[in-house]
Amino acid sequence: MLNLPNLHHVFSQRQTLNMMNKFQILPFLLVFFCSCLDVKASKSRASVVPVRLQCEYLENPTGIDVPLPRLGWILEATDKTGFGQGQTAYRILVSSTEKLLQKENGDIWDSGWIDSDETQQIQYGGVALQSDRAYHWKVQVKDENGVVSAWSEPAFWTTGLFDASEWQASWIGSGELYNTAAPGNNISDPWFRKTVELSEKPRKATLFVASVGYHELYVNGERIGDEVLAPAVTDHTKRARYVAYDIADQLKRGTNVIALWLGTSWSIFPPYILQKDRPLTPIVIAQGAIYREEFPSGEAKPMAVVATDASWITHPSPNRLLGKWDFAKMGGEIWDARKELPQWNTLACDESDWNPAIEYPTTLALSAQLVAGNRLFDEITPVAIEARPDGSYRVDMGVNFAGWTEIKVSGQPGDTIRFQYSERQQDDMTFNLHSAYVVGASGTGTFRNRFNYSSGRWITIRGLKSKPAIQDIKGWMVRTDFQNASQFECSDSLQNWIYDRIRWTFENLSLGGYIVDCPQRERMGYGGDAHATSETGMFNYQLGAFYTKWMQDWRDVQGTEPMVGNMLDPNHARKAVTSGRIWNNGVLPHTAPTYWGGGGPAWGGIVVTLPWFMYQHHGDKQVLETNFHLISEWLGFLQSHTKDNLLQRFGGQWDFLGDWLWPNATAEGMNNDKPETLCLNNAYYVFNLRTAAKIARVLGKVAEADQWEQQASASAQAVHTRYFNAGDDSYADGSMANLAAALLAEIPPPAVRERVMQRLEREILEVRKGHIHTGITGGALLFKLLREAGRNDLIYSMVSQTTYPSWGYMKENGATTIWEMWEKDLPGHSLLHSSYLYPGAWYIDGLAGIKRDPEVPGFRRFIVRPPLATATDVTWARATFHSPQGLIGSYWSREDGRLKLEISVPPNSVAVLELLPSEQIDRTSYGSMKEIPGRDGFLRYELQPGHYRLTSQPAGL
């Protein structure tokens, strides 16, 4: 019998090129959904048991600094054949120790029985949390009949430091300073160490480490944790994020060595180095109390405190950044094995040539890293190695990826072995990505990334005397360690390929708690690109913490001027600390946490749409509250640049882009001064206003909602008056982008809306012969519109093409990732990019038919609507989706004129099945299913929790 937890483990493992073959197991998940649950609490009389406990969207998070964290769980059915399972009440216990929790003693918080069916976003309500403590919790519920469930498995969270005054440590760094005038990086990645005497082995010790630049932590020679490229990327003119490390097991009685290794990386990022109160070198702050007791009371004194200060000592490591950490100069790393000190982090180290660390006071705020760290995924091995006439070796890794490589080398001491990384078969190196290894006295060694990463498919190796073996080379994707949410497959192999490559590309872009535009050239978190990825992300991964963190990044960068002026000009820096140009307090750059690069209103506008998407998806009201001021200030900034209710062009050359990277965009030139751009940006402004008004309504902010709705109506009328082409039922240039933006923003008056939609249909099917003709922004708006309108036929037309421009064209041209542009061979453009990932959401909510209910956030109620028989050539599709309420399953097929369905509805939720009258189903075997009033020409059926197998009636019956 299949075991659901084991299946979840299988589905969580990312495949590279052969993932589609693994989907053969998916039919069993749906067919045997009700019979394969292995629930330990099945002896309980209740129909459900709470599982997958989370705190602030994370499982067992450590070092959090949220005084009132939010808790959540999902319900798993214990009745394998039942229907209608739900929750009517819950009780949460939070205890200071595991033993007290086992005894059901909630000394920190016993919520008592709360009559509620809520399972997510439940705010902690116990005694005030203390810094640097562990809290253990569990939950039990009452089912739909009031029967009490078994307790959940225990979970925990640990706290960080709640108050800035608790930080007694100092920021430290080495004496090596980065020279901005040098052609490359001139500083080493420094080591730091400190010895600590302990009278006995401790039971509790957590070290909090924040750094500007990446870091690794060691205790007595042992690396702590498996997170890489820590911490998550942050605006280092504003804050630094700390990571909590449990080091108790590695400490011992007597003398201990605590060591830190810093990577240069973001510490020399040009916009960050304009900050005047910190040095141009990586710096670190670390602090931790060491206790005899595993569960110290609030008054317990630690046996020792570790804190960075001038008593630490430092030494250059053999590793150094190659590059400037700048546009197309991210470089790589060079390891000089001649400088190795194998015992640098142990007691045996000779400290005679180490120097005192230097204290560097800064004003950076310190915050907990409330997002999973980066980790290694998907070991990749070469598919071919070619020896070339010039003595180099060309390695084909078989797939384009962003991550680490490990390469065994040999040579004479002092030889330099060089590695060049390329996305393109014809080029030895793209985007100046390269690394190197200097051979030491042994004549052999292994290069491995540590504080940088490469991106590409091919590696050119220079300096080796003999051809490496395939087993001598390995690669790994590096990404944020979020959990998978969905799986999908269908009868159309091209759609399976597109879905798989979109997911692979998305994962390779999720480095450091935000989505980079490209991992090789810029590594920027563009807001415009976020539109192309955010709903794809939400429908395929569990990203609540990820997007919560990214929204904090956007709050941090607000008030920073975008691209106007020279990037290295001090006038470009943050307005709060320099005398640069101030437009308005609500101004936003086009990227976060990086405030760099070009864009337009749709880039900053992500601060309105992303919180709304999160609310719809997770039912998270707090994300609306936390970002409401950010939203209000942004709309105020836009309002200050309007005339006669129309948004005016503002900023410099790169500050008012509309759509971007549409087919043949390079030849047509930038579009920021053209009427079609003014039309699109004004439509987007209206879309922002309408979305913000919905947010204000949810929060009960009536005045703001009224104001934004009135402005949206006035601006919509102005846009229609200025840009509508009455003879053609189009807007501005008649492009897909402008048609979609106008429709999504509800610009057309009701009397003409249907005609404008028909004009869009004609643009896709007739003018463009079924092909897409948009870029990043326009495409995201187009797919959003068509998904919400249920126009699977128009989407399928675009995703089923194999000629330029299309995703199928990428496949036909050997792509293993989604490109930056519809064209392949234009120099300077990336082949692994966020531009065109927007179909990723459609495979789940369109082709598989699992849709959010716009009136009920958080999937407490959701819609299942298979595509119409005439919409696609697909004959069957199946998907599973881990919603905030639990696992939803959808499988449909059409054969001999009949529709067959299998639908899994998780406990505590309701599904609404929508079908055409011609595919009316026989529901007589399911008393938990009832017909409800139809809508928009669809029959509608309400399905209570459970598993359903349904078949449409033959035509004429």
Disulfide bonds with the S-S distance in Angstrom:
none
